[in-house]
Amino acid sequence: MKPMNESHLAILRRHMVEMIAIHADLVSEEIGKAALDERVMAAMRKVPRHLFVPAPLAPYAYQDTPLPIGFDKTISQPFIVALMTDLLSPQANEKVLEVGTGLGYQTAILAELADRVWSIEIVEEFAGVARRLLRQLGHANIEIREGDGSRGWREHAPFDKILVSAAADKAPAALVDQLKPGGRLVMPLGPEEMQHLTVIEKDANDHTRVQELLPVRFSRLETIT
């Protein structure tokens, strides 16, 4: 059988976004809305997820499921990527910090929506691959570095929005500190057996409000001591 071409993959990508829309409608009571932001859905239709998975898994890239990418890590389920991006609500004039670049798929989605994205990845090999892929796709508004994402990126703080694609028992204090007043942080919180996708909003007085949403399962946020 001959391999799929770009036309086939584009059809599968559109189908993936249709499935995301159905999933969002099914969990509308839990997430408080029946549809995700069309800007987010447009970014999901545009970014080629098949480039951000190991080549043998490319035919499965548009199924609504996580896929292994090496080092016991996965690329998140497309619905979760879309939902976290929707909850973060990155705007065209905003700067975003991402913790957990992986191979760069979520980074590319954020880069479609925000003015500037800074992304931190603890696995050096992932960071190198992500830089190459994102450069090939023409994303000039992204900077990636290797390191402990729980410490944030103080040189570029404060950030309008922060997205963390790994779980912790509580939000790292450095990340909350580097969030602008009026800003928003989205990440999974809780012990391994009871994580929830969580939105943390900081008001003008630096007080935070925490909202727990769907139960999720993410790998743990790695730190360097």
C-alpha positions in Angstrom: 0.0 0.0 0.0 1.4 3.4 -0.9 2.0 6.0 1.9 -0.5 8.7 2.7 0.1 12.1 1.0 -0.5 15.6 2.3 -4.0 15.7 1.0 -4.9 12.5 2.9 -3.3 13.9 6.1 -5.2 17.2 5.7 -8.5 15.3 5.5 -7.6 13.3 8.7 -6.6 16.5 10.4 -10.1 18.1 9.7 -11.7 14.9 10.9 -9.6 15.1 14.1 -11.0 18.6 14.8 -14.5 17.4 14.2 -13.9 14.8 16.8 -12.6 17.4 19.2 -15.8 19.4 18.7 -17.9 16.4 19.5 -15.8 15.6 22.6 -16.1 19.2 23.8 -19.9 19.1 23.4 -20.1 15.8 25.4 -18.2 17.4 28.4 -19.8 20.8 28.1 -21.1 20.6 31.7 -17.7 19.9 33.1 -15.9 22.6 31.1 -18.7 25.2 31.2 -19.1 25.6 27.4 -20.4 23.6 24.5 -17.7 24.6 21.9 -14.1 25.6 22.0 -12.8 28.9 20.6 -12.8 28.9 16.8 -9.3 30.4 16.9 -8.1 27.3 18.7 -9.9 25.0 16.3 -8.4 26.8 13.3 -4.9 26.3 14.8 -5.6 22.6 15.4 -6.7 22.3 11.7 -3.5 24.0 10.5 -0.6 22.5 12.6 0.5 19.1 11.1 0.5 16.8 14.2 2.0 14.0 12.1 5.3 15.8 12.1 5.5 15.9 15.9 5.4 12.1 16.4 7.9 9.4 15.5 7.6 8.6 11.8 6.2 5.1 12.3 3.3 6.6 14.2 2.5 9.3 11.6 -0.5 7.3 10.2 -2.1 7.5 13.7 -1.3 11.1 14.4 -4.9 12.3 13.9 -6.6 9.8 16.1 -7.9 11.5 19.3 -5.4 9.7 21.5 -2.0 10.4 23.1 1.0 8.8 21.4 4.5 7.8 22.7 7.4 10.0 21.7 10.2 8.4 23.6 11.8 8.8 27.1 8.5 7.4 28.6 6.7 10.6 27.4 3.7 11.1 25.2 2.2 13.8 22.9 -1.1 14.7 24.5 -4.5 13.7 23.2 -5.6 16.3 20.6 -8.7 17.1 22.6 -6.6 17.8 25.7 -4.3 20.1 23.7 -7.3 22.0 22.3 -9.0 22.2 25.7 -5.9 23.4 27.5 -5.2 26.0 24.8 -8.9 27.2 25.0 -8.7 27.5 28.8 -5.4 29.4 28.5 -7.0 31.8 25.9 -3.7 33.1 24.5 -4.2 36.4 22.6 -2.3 37.9 19.7 -0.6 40.5 21.8 0.4 38.2 24.7 3.5 36.4 25.8 3.2 32.8 26.9 5.4 30.5 28.9 5.1 26.8 28.1 6.6 24.2 30.5 7.2 20.9 28.7 8.0 21.4 25.1 8.1 17.8 24.2 8.5 17.6 20.4 6.8 21.0 20.0 3.2 20.3 19.0 1.6 22.3 21.7 4.2 25.0 21.2 3.2 25.3 17.6 -0.4 25.6 18.5 0.4 28.4 21.0 2.6 30.2 18.4 -0.4 30.4 16.1 -2.3 32.3 18.7 0.1 34.3 20.9 2.6 37.1 20.1 5.6 35.3 21.7 6.1 31.8 23.2 9.0 30.8 25.5 9.1 27.1 26.1 11.2 25.0 28.5 12.0 21.3 28.0 14.0 19.1 30.5 14.9 16.5 27.9 17.7 17.9 25.8 16.9 15.6 22.8 13.3 16.7 22.7 14.4 20.4 22.7 16.7 19.9 19.8 14.1 18.1 17.7 11.4 20.7 18.6 13.7 23.6 17.5 14.3 22.0 14.1 10.6 21.2 13.5 9.4 24.6 14.5 12.0 26.3 12.4 11.0 24.2 9.4 7.4 25.3 9.9 8.4 28.9 9.9 7.6 29.8 13.5 9.8 32.8 14.3 8.1 33.8 17.6 9.3 30.8 19.7 12.3 30.4 21.9 13.2 27.0 23.5 15.7 26.2 26.2 16.6 23.1 28.1 16.1 23.1 31.9 13.9 22.8 34.9 10.5 24.3 33.9 9.3 24.5 37.4 11.6 27.5 37.9 10.1 29.4 35.0 12.1 31.8 32.8 12.7 34.8 34.9 14.5 36.8 32.3 11.4 37.1 30.2 8.8 37.3 33.0 6.2 38.3 33.8 4.0 36.3 31.4 0.4 36.9 30.4 -0.3 33.1 30.3 1.5 30.0 31.4 0.8 26.4 30.3 2.3 23.4 32.0 1.9 20.0 30.3 3.1 17.9 33.3 1.4 17.3 36.6 2.4 18.4 40.1 0.7 18.3 43.5 0.5 22.1 43.5 1.5 24.9 41.0 5.3 25.7 41.4 5.6 29.0 43.3 8.1 30.4 40.7 5.5 30.0 38.0 2.8 31.7 40.0 5.2 34.5 40.8 6.1 35.0 37.1 2.4 35.3 36.1 1.2 38.8 35.4 -1.6 40.2 37.5 -4.7 39.4 35.4 -2.9 36.4 34.0 -3.8 32.7 33.8 -2.0 29.4 34.4 -3.3 26.1 33.1 -1.9 22.8 34.3 -2.9 19.4 35.7 -2.7 19.3 39.5 -3.0 16.5 42.1 -1.4 13.2 42.9 -0.8 10.6 40.2 -4.0 8.8 40.9 -6.2 12.0 41.1 -5.1 14.7 38.8 -7.5 17.5 37.5 -7.0 19.9 34.8 -6.8 23.2 36.7 -7.0 26.9 35.9 -5.3 29.4 38.2 -6.1 33.1 37.7 -4.2 35.9 39.3 -6.1 39.2 40.1 -4.7 42.7 40.2 -3.8 42.3 43.9 -1.8 39.1 43.2 -4.5 36.9 44.8 -5.2 33.6 43.0 -8.4 31.8 42.2 -8.2 28.1 41.4 -10.8 26.2 39.3 -10.6 22.4 38.9 -12.1 20.9 35.8 -11.8 17.4 34.2 -9.9 14.5 35.6 -6.7 13.8 33.6 -3.6 11.7 33.6 -0.2 13.4 32.8 3.4 12.4 33.6 4.9 14.2 36.6 6.7 17.5 36.3 10.4 16.7 36.5 12.7 19.1 38.5 16.4 19.4 38.9 17.7 19.7 42.5 
